[in-house]
Amino acid sequence: MSTKRVDMGSKDYISNLPDEILGKILSLLWTNRAACTSVLSKRWRNLLALVDNLDLNDASGNHRYFCDFVDRTLALLSNSTTVKRFSLNCEFKHASSRVGSWIHTVLERGFLELHLETACRHRIDTEFFTSNTLVELTICGAFYAGGRLPPGGVFFPALKSLSLVSVEFTNAELYQDFISGCPVLEELFLHYDNETRCPAWKGLVSSPSIKRLNIYHNLPGLHIRLGCFQTPSLVYLDYSNYVVGKYAVDLGSLEEARLNIRLIDENEGESDEEEDEIFGDVTDLVKGISNVKTLHLSSNSLEVFHFCCKSMPVFHNLVTLSFESDKEISWQVVPLLLNKSPNLETLVIKGLLHQVTDMCGDACVCIPKRRTKNKKKKKKKEEKECCLSTCQVKVLNISGYRGTCRELKQMRHFLGNLRCLETVKVGVTLKRREDNNGNNKYQRITNDVMELPRVSSNCQIQFF
C-alpha cells in the first residue's frame, strides 16, 4: 500500500487557529518546559494573555534552570487577568526564598486555585500566606507552615476547598488558626500517613461552615485522647483513623458517614500474660452520627463498634447501611445495628465471609441452632426474635460472592427471613482459572441462588 505525502507548503495551520484555542493549547504545553520555551516567541508570546492554567513541574526538564524559567514566566504574566489556576510540583531542592516568592506572587495576582507539592522541605511563611480571591487550595508533601498570622488574622476569606496532605504545622494552635481563617470553607481534606512528619491534625476540627470532611490518619503510634468535631453544618463525613480515647461531636446536619476506625492495642510489646486492654470509646461519636441517612462501615469499624461503643443509639433516619466483611473479624455488632435501624431500606454487604463466633446473633448462620425439647415453640420464638424478620429492607446488595457452601447458607438465611425484599443484587466473583475451566461454575453458582426459597413473594434476584 503506497502512501502520499501531502504538501502543506509553508502554511502554519496551528497559528491560524483562533486565539482562544491557541491559549488552551499553550496551557496544555506548560507542563513541558522545553516545549514552552520553543513557542514563547512572536505570536505565541502575545497569546500568554489567554493562558488560564499554569502547571509547573521541575521534573519535566532540566531542573537546574527551572527557577529562572518560573521567574520569567510569572514576569510575562504580570498583567494577565485570565490565569485562574497555578500548580507547582518541586521534585528537586530549590531555595526556599524563591519558592516562597513564587507562592507570594501567585497569591497577589488573584488566582482562584493553588496546588503546591514538594518532595523537599519548604517553609510556608503564614504571615504572607493570604489571598482575598483564592477558592481552592491544595498543599502536599514536605511543605510546613510556620511564622505569625497576617495582619487582621484572616488567611483566605473566599476559600471553599482546602486539602492538606502530610503538611506540618509548627504547633496545633497555628493549624486551628489556619482553619479558622477560612470562614466560608466547605470542603476539608486531611491526609496523614507519614510518621516522620508531625501531622497538623491532632483530633480537632472546628468550623461552622464545613459541609464535607475527609480525614485519613494512618498513624497508630499517635494516641489521640480526644476527637473533637465541632462542625454543625457538616453533611458528609469520610473518617479513617485509629480509635481515639473519647469523642465530642456536633454533627447535627450529617446525612452520610463513611467510617474506617481501627483498634489500638495499648499493651503492644508487653508480656502476653497481661490482659489485653481495649483503648478508645466511640459511644459519643456513634450517637453523634445517629441521624445519618447513609452509613458505610469498614470491617474494622464493626469491630470497634462492638468493643468500644457502650450503648447503640437508634438510627431513625438510616435508609442505606453498607458494611465490609473480613474473615478475621466477626459480625457481632450486626444484629444490634439492624435492630436499631427501623427504617432501613437498602443493605449492602461487601463479602459474606467473616470470623465465626458464638456471638454473631441471628444475622448469620455461623453457629448451628441448638435443639430443644419443644422444637415447634422454640422455632416460632426464634423466628419472631430474628433481627432479619423485622427488617424493612427492600434492596439487598451482596458483592464478592464466591458461591461457597457457607455463603449459600447465608444467602438462604437472608432470603428466608427478609420479608420485605424486592430486589437482591449478587455480584459473583470468580478467579480466572475457575471461570475458564470448562465447567461453567458461574452458571452453577447463579442457579444455586435462584433455587433458594424466598419469604418475600415480590423478591427478584439479579446478578452482576
C-alpha positions in Angstrom: 0.0 0.0 0.0 1.5 3.3 -1.1 1.3 6.5 0.8 1.2 10.0 -0.5 2.7 12.9 1.3 0.5 15.9 1.5 2.4 19.1 0.8 1.1 21.7 3.2 3.5 24.3 1.9 4.6 26.9 4.3 1.2 27.5 5.7 1.1 27.2 9.5 -2.3 25.7 10.3 -1.8 25.8 14.1 -1.0 29.5 14.1 -4.2 30.2 12.1 -6.4 28.8 14.8 -8.5 31.2 16.9 -6.7 32.9 19.8 -8.9 31.2 22.4 -7.9 27.7 21.0 -4.2 28.6 20.9 -4.4 29.8 24.5 -5.8 26.4 25.6 -3.0 24.6 23.6 -0.4 26.7 25.4 -1.9 25.9 28.8 -1.6 22.1 28.0 2.0 22.6 26.8 3.0 24.3 30.0 4.0 21.1 31.8 6.9 20.7 29.4 9.3 23.5 29.9 11.3 22.8 26.8 8.2 22.9 24.6 7.1 26.2 26.2 10.5 27.8 25.6 10.3 27.0 21.9 6.9 28.6 21.5 7.4 31.7 23.6 8.1 33.9 20.6 6.3 36.0 18.1 2.6 35.4 18.2 2.8 32.7 20.8 4.3 35.1 23.3 1.4 37.5 22.8 -1.0 34.6 23.4 0.2 34.2 27.0 -2.5 36.6 28.0 -5.0 33.8 27.1 -3.4 31.1 29.3 -5.8 30.2 32.1 -3.8 27.4 33.8 -0.1 27.2 34.8 1.1 23.7 35.7 4.9 23.8 36.5 6.9 20.7 37.3 10.7 20.7 37.6 10.8 17.0 36.6 9.7 17.9 33.1 13.0 19.4 32.0 16.4 20.4 33.3 15.6 21.4 36.9 18.8 23.5 37.2 17.1 26.1 35.0 13.7 25.7 36.5 13.9 28.7 38.9 14.8 31.1 36.1 12.1 29.7 33.9 9.4 30.2 36.6 10.6 33.8 37.3 10.4 34.7 33.6 7.0 33.1 33.1 5.5 34.9 36.1 7.0 38.2 34.9 5.5 37.7 31.4 2.1 37.1 33.0 2.3 40.0 35.3 -0.6 41.8 33.6 -2.7 38.6 32.8 -6.3 38.5 34.0 -7.1 35.1 32.6 -4.8 32.8 34.6 -7.0 31.2 37.3 -5.1 28.1 38.4 -1.5 27.7 39.4 0.1 24.3 40.1 3.7 23.9 41.4 5.4 20.5 41.8 9.0 20.5 43.0 10.8 17.2 42.8 14.2 18.8 43.5 15.6 21.2 46.1 15.3 24.9 45.4 16.0 27.9 47.5 13.1 28.3 49.9 13.1 32.0 49.4 12.5 31.6 45.7 9.7 29.1 46.2 8.2 31.4 48.7 8.3 34.4 46.3 6.5 32.4 43.6 3.7 31.5 46.0 3.5 35.1 47.3 3.4 36.4 43.7 0.6 34.0 42.7 -1.5 34.9 45.8 -1.1 38.6 44.9 -2.2 38.1 41.3 -5.7 37.0 42.4 -5.7 33.3 41.3 -8.6 31.1 42.1 -6.8 27.8 42.5 -3.4 27.0 44.0 -1.9 23.5 44.1 1.5 23.0 45.8 3.5 19.8 46.1 7.2 19.2 47.0 9.5 16.3 47.8 11.9 18.5 49.7 11.2 20.6 52.8 10.0 24.1 52.1 8.6 26.5 54.7 5.5 28.5 54.0 5.5 31.8 55.9 2.0 32.2 57.2 2.4 36.0 57.6 2.3 36.4 53.9 0.1 33.4 53.0 -3.2 35.1 52.4 -5.5 35.8 49.4 -8.9 37.5 49.0 -9.7 35.6 45.8 -8.4 32.0 46.3 -11.2 29.4 46.2 -9.3 26.1 46.2 -6.0 25.3 47.9 -4.1 22.0 47.9 -0.8 21.6 49.8 1.1 18.2 49.6 4.4 16.7 50.7 7.1 18.3 52.7 5.7 21.8 53.0 5.5 23.0 56.5 3.8 26.2 57.8 5.3 28.5 60.4 5.5 32.1 61.4 2.9 34.7 62.5 -0.6 35.3 61.4 -1.1 38.0 58.7 -2.4 41.4 59.9 -6.1 41.0 60.7 -5.8 37.2 61.3 -7.7 36.2 58.1 -6.0 33.9 55.7 -8.4 33.1 52.9 -11.9 34.8 53.2 -13.1 33.3 49.9 -11.6 29.7 50.3 -14.1 26.9 49.9 -11.9 23.8 49.4 -8.8 23.0 51.4 -6.6 19.9 51.1 -3.6 19.2 53.4 -1.6 16.1 52.6 1.3 15.4 55.0 1.6 19.1 55.7 3.3 20.1 59.0 2.4 23.0 61.3 4.8 24.3 63.9 2.1 23.9 66.5 -1.5 22.8 66.8 -2.7 26.3 67.5 -1.4 27.6 64.2 -3.2 24.7 62.4 -6.5 25.7 64.1 -5.9 29.4 63.3 -5.4 28.4 59.7 -8.8 26.6 59.6 -10.5 29.5 61.4 -9.0 31.8 58.9 -11.2 30.3 56.2 -14.7 31.5 57.2 -16.6 30.1 54.2 -14.7 26.8 53.9 -17.0 24.0 52.7 -14.6 21.1 52.0 -11.7 20.0 54.1 -9.4 17.0 53.2 -6.7 15.9 55.7 -4.4 13.1 54.8 -1.6 11.9 57.1 0.3 8.6 56.9 3.9 9.6 57.3 5.3 9.0 60.8 8.4 11.1 60.2 6.4 14.3 60.0 4.3 15.9 62.7 0.6 16.0 61.5 -1.4 19.1 61.5 -4.5 17.3 62.8 -4.4 16.4 66.5 -8.0 15.3 66.7 -9.8 18.7 66.4 -11.9 20.1 63.6 -13.8 23.2 64.4 -15.6 25.1 61.7 -19.2 26.4 61.4 -19.2 26.3 57.6 -17.6 22.9 56.6 -20.0 20.7 54.7 -17.7 17.9 53.6 -14.9 16.5 55.7 -12.4 13.8 54.7 -9.8 12.6 57.2 -7.3 9.9 56.6 -4.9 9.4 59.6 -2.8 6.3 59.5 -0.5 6.9 62.5 -1.0 4.1 65.1 1.7 5.4 67.3 -0.1 8.7 67.9 -2.7 8.1 70.6 -5.2 10.9 70.4 -7.1 11.2 73.7 -9.9 13.4 72.4 -11.5 13.6 68.9 -13.5 16.8 68.5 -15.7 17.5 65.6 -17.4 20.9 66.0 -19.0 21.0 62.6 -22.7 21.8 62.8 -23.1 22.3 59.0 -21.3 19.0 58.0 -23.3 16.9 55.5 -20.7 14.3 54.5 -18.0 12.7 56.7 -15.3 10.3 55.5 -13.2 9.3 58.5 -10.4 6.8 58.6 -8.3 6.7 61.7 -7.3 4.6 64.7 -9.8 4.9 67.6 -9.2 7.8 70.0 -9.8 7.9 73.7 -13.1 9.8 73.6 -15.1 11.9 71.1 -17.0 15.2 71.5 -19.0 16.0 68.4 -21.6 18.4 66.9 -22.9 16.8 63.7 -26.5 17.9 63.6 -26.7 18.2 59.8 -24.9 15.0 58.9 -26.5 12.9 56.2 -23.8 10.5 55.1 -20.9 8.9 57.0 -18.1 6.6 55.8 -16.1 5.2 58.8 -12.9 3.2 58.9 -11.9 3.1 62.5 -9.3 0.7 63.8 -8.4 -0.7 67.2 -5.2 0.2 69.0 -3.5 -2.3 71.3 -2.2 -0.3 74.2 -0.4 -3.3 75.6 1.6 -4.0 72.5 5.1 -5.1 73.3 4.2 -6.1 76.9 4.0 -9.6 78.3 1.4 -12.0 76.8 0.4 -12.9 80.3 -1.1 -9.4 80.9 -4.7 -9.0 80.0 -5.3 -7.0 76.8 -6.9 -3.6 77.3 -9.1 -2.1 74.6 -8.3 1.6 74.1 -10.9 4.1 72.9 -14.6 5.0 73.3 -16.7 5.8 70.3 -20.0 6.0 72.2 -20.4 9.7 71.7 -19.3 9.5 68.0 -21.8 6.9 67.2 -24.5 8.9 69.0 -23.4 12.0 67.0 -23.9 10.3 63.6 -27.2 8.6 64.5 -29.2 11.0 62.3 -27.5 9.9 59.1 -29.4 8.6 56.1 -26.5 6.6 54.7 -23.8 4.8 56.7 -20.7 2.9 55.3 -18.7 0.8 57.8 -15.4 -1.0 57.2 -14.9 -4.4 58.8 -12.6 -2.7 61.3 -15.4 -0.3 62.3 -17.7 -3.2 63.0 -15.1 -4.5 65.5 -14.7 -1.0 67.1 -18.5 -0.6 67.4 -18.6 -3.9 69.2 -15.7 -3.3 71.7 -15.8 0.5 72.1 -19.4 1.5 72.0 -21.2 1.3 75.4 -24.7 1.9 74.0 -26.1 1.8 70.5 -28.5 4.7 69.6 -31.5 4.3 67.3 -30.8 5.3 63.7 -34.2 6.6 62.9 -33.2 8.2 59.6 -31.0 5.5 58.3 -32.1 4.3 54.9 -28.9 2.7 53.5 -26.4 0.6 55.5 -23.2 -0.7 53.9 -20.5 -2.7 55.6 -17.5 -4.8 54.7 -16.7 -8.3 55.8 -13.3 -9.7 56.7 -12.6 -13.4 57.5 -10.6 -12.3 60.6 -13.4 -10.1 62.0 -16.8 -11.2 63.3 -20.4 -9.8 62.8 -21.0 -9.5 66.5 -22.5 -5.9 66.2 -24.5 -6.5 63.0 -27.7 -7.8 64.7 -27.7 -4.8 67.1 -27.2 -2.4 64.1 -30.1 -3.9 62.3 -32.4 -3.8 65.3 -31.5 -0.1 65.8 -32.4 0.8 62.2 -36.2 0.6 62.0 -36.5 2.4 58.6 -33.6 0.7 56.8 -34.4 0.0 53.1 -31.1 -0.9 51.5 -28.5 -3.2 52.9 -25.1 -3.5 51.1 -22.6 -6.2 52.2 -19.2 -6.4 50.6 -18.3 -10.1 51.1 -20.2 -12.6 53.3 -17.2 -14.4 54.9 -16.4 -13.3 58.4 -14.9 -14.8 61.6 -17.1 -17.5 63.1 -18.1 -16.8 66.7 -20.9 -17.7 69.0 -21.9 -14.0 69.4 -23.0 -13.1 65.8 -26.6 -13.5 66.8 -29.2 -14.3 64.2 -27.9 -12.1 61.4 -25.9 -15.0 60.1 -25.6 -18.8 60.3 -22.2 -19.2 61.8 -23.3 -21.3 64.8 -26.0 -24.0 64.2 -29.0 -23.5 66.4 -29.2 -25.8 69.4 -32.0 -28.4 69.5 -34.6 -28.0 72.3 -37.2 -30.4 73.7 -40.1 -28.3 72.4 -38.9 -27.7 68.8 -42.0 -26.1 67.4 -42.4 -23.5 70.1 -38.7 -22.7 70.1 -38.7 -22.4 66.3 -41.6 -19.9 66.4 -39.9 -17.9 69.1 -36.6 -17.8 67.2 -38.4 -16.5 64.0 -40.1 -13.7 66.0 -36.8 -12.7 67.6 -34.7 -12.8 64.4 -33.4 -9.4 63.6 -33.8 -10.0 59.9 -37.5 -10.9 60.0 -38.4 -7.4 61.5 -36.2 -5.5 59.0 -37.9 -3.3 56.4 -35.0 -3.9 53.9 -36.2 -3.8 50.3 -32.9 -4.0 48.5 -30.1 -6.4 49.4 -26.8 -6.0 47.6 -24.1 -8.6 48.0 -20.7 -8.3 46.3 -17.7 -10.7 46.3 -19.9 -13.7 46.2 -17.9 -16.9 45.6 -20.7 -19.5 46.0 -19.2 -21.5 48.8 -21.3 -23.7 51.0 -21.2 -21.3 53.8 -22.1 -18.3 51.6 -25.0 -20.3 50.1 -26.3 -21.0 53.6 -26.0 -17.3 54.4 -28.0 -16.4 51.3 -30.6 -18.9 52.3 -30.8 -17.2 55.7 -31.3 -13.8 54.1 -33.9 -14.8 51.6 -35.8 -16.8 54.2 -36.1 -14.0 56.7 -36.1 -10.6 55.0 -39.8 -10.3 54.4 -39.9 -7.0 52.6 -37.3 -7.9 50.0 -38.0 -6.6 46.4 -34.5 -6.7 44.8 -31.5 -8.9 45.5 -28.3 -8.0 43.6 -25.5 -10.5 43.8 -22.0 -9.8 42.5 -20.3 -13.1 41.6 -16.5 -13.1 41.8 -14.5 -15.9 40.2 -10.9 -16.4 39.7 -9.9 -16.5 36.0 -8.8 -20.2 36.4 -12.3 -21.0 37.8 -14.1 -19.1 35.0 -12.2 -20.8 32.2 -12.0 -24.4 33.3 -15.0 -25.5 31.1 -17.4 -26.5 33.9 -19.4 -23.2 33.8 -19.0 -22.6 37.5 -20.7 -19.2 37.2 -23.9 -20.8 35.9 -23.9 -23.3 38.8 -23.5 -20.5 41.3 -26.3 -18.5 40.0 -28.6 -21.5 39.7 -28.0 -22.4 43.3 -29.0 -18.9 44.4 -32.1 -18.8 42.2 -33.3 -22.1 43.6 -33.3 -20.8 47.2 -36.7 -20.3 48.9 -37.8 -16.7 49.4 -40.1 -15.5 52.1 -41.0 -12.4 50.0 -43.1 -13.2 47.0 -42.0 -9.9 45.4 -38.3 -10.7 45.5 -36.4 -10.5 42.3 -32.7 -11.7 42.0 -30.2 -10.0 39.7 -26.5 -10.9 39.1 -23.7 -8.6 38.2 
